[in-house]
Amino acid sequence: MPQVRFIPDAEFAPAPIGTRVRVATLLSVVVIIAVTVAAPVLMQRERHPPPWPVYLAVGIAPAVLAVIWFAGRVRRYRLVGTELRIELGWRTVRFSLEGLQSATPDREALRWALKIQGNSGLGVIAGRFRSKRLGAFRAYLTDPEHAVVLRWPDRCVVISPDQYSWFIETVRKRAGLS
C-alpha cells in the first residue's frame, strides 16, 4: 500500500500595500468625495434644490467604492496540498499547482502591462492584464515590488505575498520544481 504523505497548509499574508496602490486608492477616494460634495452644492448655487436622484447618486457612489474595495481586497494566499488559494473579499480563487513550470520574483511584472479587466489600484491590483513580456495574465497583488510570477503552460498568475522568498520555496517544493 503506498504511503500518503501529509502536507500541512501554508498561509501567507499579502505584501503591505505599495505606493502605486496607495496613490490610486487615495485619488479614487478624493475624486468620489469631491463629486459627492460638489454635486449638491453646485446645484444649490443655482437656487434650485437638487432633485432626489442627485442625492441618491451622491449616496450610492461611496457605497459602491466601499463594495469594490472590500470585494477585491486580497485577504491571504494559502497553499492547501497542491493547490494555491487566493482569498479575496467574498470569494476564493483556486489554482492547481500541477504543471507549474516556474515561480519567480519579478518586480517588473506589471511594467507596461495593459489592464483588460479589473481593478488597478483601489486597495489592490486585481484582474486580467496583458504585456509583451508575460502575455495574458491574472493579477492579485497589493505591491508590485513584491510580485511573484507563477507560470503554467496555459496561464500566468502574478501575486504579492509578504514573505515572497519563503512562498516561492514552498510553492516550488509542492509543485515538484527544483
N, C-alpha and C positions, 0 to 999 in steps of 0.2 A: 504494500500500500504506500503510495507516495506521501511524503511528509509535506504538510501545508505550513508554510512559513507565515507567521503573523507580522504584518507591517503596521505599526501604530500610526494613527493620523498625525499629521503635522499641520500646524496653524501659523500663518504669517500675517502680521498687520500690514496694511498698506503703508507706503512711504509717507512721511509728513507732506502736507500739501505744499507743492513747489510754487515758485514765484509766478510762473505763467498761469497757473490755475488761480492763485490768489488775485492777481491783477484782473483776470477775466471775470471772476466772481464779483470783485469789488465794482467793476464797471457795470456789470449787469444789474447789481443791486442799486447803484446810483441812478442809472437810467430809469429803472422801474419806479423808484421813489420820486424822481423828478417828474415823470409823467403822471404819477398818482397824485402828486400835489398840484402840479401845474394845470391839469385839465379843468378841475372845478374852479380854480382861482381865475384862470383866463376867461372862462365863460361868465363868471360873476362880474368881471370888469366891464363886460358889455351890457350890464344891467339886465341880463336875462338869467333867471335861475336855471342851472343845468338840468336837463331832463333826467329822469330816473335811470335811463340806460347808461349815462355817463357815470353816475355813482356806482352802478353795478359793475361796469368795466373797470373802474378805479379800484374797487374792492376785489375783483377777480384776479387782477394782474399779480399782486403779491402772493395770493394763494397759489396761482399757477407756478410762480417762481419757486415757492417752497416745495411743491409737489415734485417738480422737475429735479430740484436739488436732492430731495430725500430718495426718490426712485433711482437716481443714477449713482448715488454715492457708493463707493467700494467699502464694504464693512470689513472684509477679510478675504484672504486666499487660503484655501485648505487643500491639503493633499490627503485623499482618502483612498487607501490602497493604491491603485494605479490610475487614479482619476484626479484631475485638478478641478476644484470647485471655486468659482469666484462668486462670493456672496455680496449681492448688491442690496439696495434698499428693500425691495419687495420680492426679489427673485434670486435664484441661484443659476448661474451658467456653468455647464459641465463640459469638460474636455477630457477624453481618454488620453492617457499618456502612451498608449500603444502606437507604435510607428513614429514616435517623436524622433526627429533627426538631430535637433540641436537645441540647446538652451544657453543663450549668451547674453552678457550685459551689453547694452548699446545706448549710450547717452544721445546718440544722433538718430534714434529710431523715428522720431516724428519730424525730423528736418525735411522740409519740402513735401510733407505729406498733405494730400488733399482730403478733406473730410467729405465723405459721400453721404453719410447719415449719422446723426448723433449729437453729442454734447461735447464741445471742445473748450470747456472751462468753467462751467457753473458748478464748482465744487469738485469736479472730476473731468477727466478726458476719457470719454467712452463712446464707442460706436464703430462704424465701418470707415476705414481710411484706405488710401492708395498712394503709393510712392513708387518711383522708378527702382529704388534700391530693394524695397521689401515686397513690392507688388501689392495685391489686395491683402488687408489685414484687419483684424479686430483689435481694439484697444480698450483696456480697463485700467487706467492708471491715475495717480494723483500727482506724480512728479516725474517728468521726462528724464530728469537727471539720474533716476534710479531704474530706468527702463530695462526690462529683460525681454528678449525676443525668443519666443518658442516657435519652432518650425516643424511642421509635418509635411509630408509630400503634397498634400492638397490644401493646406491652410497655414496661416501665420497668426499668432496672438502676441500682443505686447501688453505687459503688466508691469507694476512697480511695487514689489514687496519691499518692506522696510529693510530687512536683512537679506539683501538680494544675493550675496555670495553664498550664504547658507541655503537659501532657496534653490539656487542653481545646482549646488552639490546634491541636495536632497532629490530634486527632480531627475537629475542625471542617473542617480542610483536606482530610482524607481522605474525609470524607463529603460534601464539596461545600457546606458551610454557610458563611455569610458570617462 
